C-alpha cells in the first residue's frame, strides 16, 4: 500500500468521494447502484481526509512523515 500520497491526489479523493456520495444519494438509481456509489464515495472521502488531519500527522502517518 502506498503511504506517501501527494496533496493534489488527496484533494481529488475528497472531491471525487464527495461527488460519488452526492450522485448516489440524489440520482434515481437502483438500490444496489446507490449503495456502491455511496460506499466508494465514503472510502475516497475518508482516505483523502486522513492525509489532511492534524492528529493523523502527529501520529507520524500523514504527509510523508516517517520517510527514511
C-alpha positions in Angstrom: 0.0 0.0 0.0 1.3 3.5 -0.9 1.8 5.6 2.2 3.1 8.9 0.7 0.2 10.3 -1.3 0.5 13.9 -2.7 -1.7 16.8 -1.7 -3.4 17.0 -5.1 -4.3 13.3 -5.0 -5.8 13.8 -1.6 -7.8 16.7 -2.8 -9.0 14.6 -5.8 -10.0 11.8 -3.4 -12.0 14.2 -1.2 -13.7 15.8 -4.2 -14.4 12.6 -6.0 -15.7 10.9 -2.9 -18.0 13.8 -2.2 -19.3 13.8 -5.7 -19.9 10.0 -5.7 -21.8 10.3 -2.4 -24.0 13.1 -3.8 -24.6 11.2 -7.0 -25.5 8.0 -5.1 -28.0 9.9 -2.9 -29.7 12.1 -5.4 -29.8 10.2 -8.7 -32.7 7.9 -9.3 -30.7 4.6 -9.3 -31.4 1.1 -8.2 -30.7 0.4 -4.6 -27.5 -1.7 -5.3 -26.1 1.1 -7.5 -26.8 3.7 -4.9 -25.0 1.6 -2.2 -22.0 1.0 -4.4 -21.6 4.7 -5.2 -22.0 5.8 -1.6 -19.5 3.1 -0.4 -16.9 4.1 -3.0 -17.5 7.8 -2.1 -17.1 7.2 1.6 -13.9 5.3 1.0 -12.4 8.0 -1.2 -13.6 10.8 1.2 -12.1 9.1 4.3 -8.8 8.2 2.7 -8.5 11.7 1.4 -9.3 13.4 4.6 -6.9 11.3 6.7 -4.0 13.0 5.0 -5.2 16.4 6.0 -6.0 15.5 9.6 -3.5 17.2 12.0 -3.9 14.4 14.6 -3.1 11.8 12.0 0.0 13.8 11.0 1.1 14.0 14.7 1.0 10.2 14.9 3.5 10.1 12.1 1.2 8.7 9.4 0.3 11.7 7.2 2.0 13.8 4.6 5.2 11.9 4.2 6.1 11.6 7.9 8.5 8.8 8.7 10.2 8.6 5.4 13.6 7.0 5.5 
